[in-house]
Amino acid sequence: MRIRKAAATSLQRLGLWTSCVAQLVVVLDISVVNVALPSIQADLDLGRVSTSWVAMAYSLGFAGVLLVGARLADVVGTARLLAWSIGAFTLASAVGGLAPEGWVLIAARAAQGISAAAVSPATFTLLTTTHAEGPHRTRAIAVWTAVSLAGGGIGNIASGLLTDLISWRATLLINLPIGVGVVIAALALHRRAVDERRRVRIDLVGAIFATGAFGCATYALSTIGEQATGQLSAVTGLAAVALFALLAVQQRRSPHKLVPGLLARSRPVVLGNIAIALTGACFQVGLWYFLTYRMQTQLGYSPIQAGLAFLPLTASMLAVNLVVTPRLMKRYACSSLIALGVVIAVPGLLLLTVLGHGSFALAILVPSVVLGIGGGLLNTPLATLVTTGVRAEHAGAASGLMNTAKQFGGAIGLAAATTVAGAAGTDRAAFALMAVALLAVIAVTTGVPKCSDVRNPVAGGR
């Protein structure tokens, strides 16, 4: 018995380590080139539009293929998919880091994003397959969520340090040793049979519609309000609407749905993912984006100073997520902790709305710590809520649905916040909009049962 328990503990540790490191690389690479863009533009002699595509290509590849990439874990096995996709991600990173011309770098970033669309949901699915429901899974999800939330801040810090001290190329080449380590760990997990193939198939037509719809929607949301791409944004937005409509019709008739009917009919899963999208409008992209610009344009911080200024937000979020939240989840309902997190985080956003200038302590430190505490309290209960009780063959789909909600919540939130800030002439309007989005989370999750009570609606039947 002790030998079996030790083996299970070893498997859980390896699964947790592999999942978190892989997820950190994926999330970090969303923001790691941001501070490096001016250096990339000068070194490769890129125009302004081409430079923006260095960042956008990753987002388009990631969001466009995310739902389909997640379902692959249910088809080929989670650890096997993670090994393949992180290998492809690492290769694309090497090509991008050694790129002699701009188009090579942009293509490599797109390949990174497509690979990341399979990596990110696979990391979360791996946690659910190596950790049984209960305190151990809650703890593992807390660590994974902390890594996901902190990745944006770590990316900004790493980007400034690597670009200033070495080269912008180091922001991509640093993925090579990390990626090789994750591939080795994923292959070890595969040999231990943690990801048996399941009798699940992917509908090719549905996959094409989903990829086109999400890709067009991401581009339209990312370029909304830009005069240079105004017409193309409108066309891709209309194309996204049409493709989503076709996808809805096709999926109703398909025997191999991208989102299984059990998940689509589960009230906790549906409401939880809506809440995740609303939370993503603040914590996924918008908060980091507007704070970065405020610190560098209004407060006069250098890139390294701005990156280091994210440490209070990152550290407080990590501490609460890892130490406080798992303990509270043993005693309180998910909806209660989500509401508490919102109640704490919203005053932080209101402080940023009111205080546009001032000392570091007043303008950045206090709001960041408040936001970190609130975000650390609400994100792990949300992730637990939408995956508790999900059948093994639907684990990848549930993870993909959660990641898709998070990514598109972030994209929609950033587009709306940018539009509002432009109309108002100040970024204070953006922070106010994020506060409204978080308050809506309480309304959405009201009445959702405890995490431990949401198993039955999803666990049985096909």
Secondary structure by P-SEA (a helix, b strand, c coil): caaaaaaaaaaaaaaaaaaaaaaaaaaaaacccccaaaaaaaaacccaaaaaaaaaaaaaaaaaaaaaaaaccccccaaaaaaaaaaaaaaaaaaaaacccaaaaaaaaaaaaaaaaaaaaaaaaaaaaaccccaaaaaaaaaaaaaaaaaaaaaaaaaaaaaacccccccccccaaaaaaaaaaaaaaaaacccccccccccaaaaaaaaaaaaaaaaaaaacccccaaaaaaaaaaaaaaaaaaaaaaaaacccccccccccccaaaaaaaaaaaaaaaccccaaaaaaaaaacccccccaaaaaaaaaaaaaaaaaaacccaaaaaacccaaaaaaaaaaaaaaaaaaaaaccccccccccaaaaaaaaaaaaacaaaaaaaacccccccaaaaaaaaaaaaaaaaaaaaaaaaaaaaaaaccaaaaaaaaaaaaaaaaaaaccccccccccccccccc
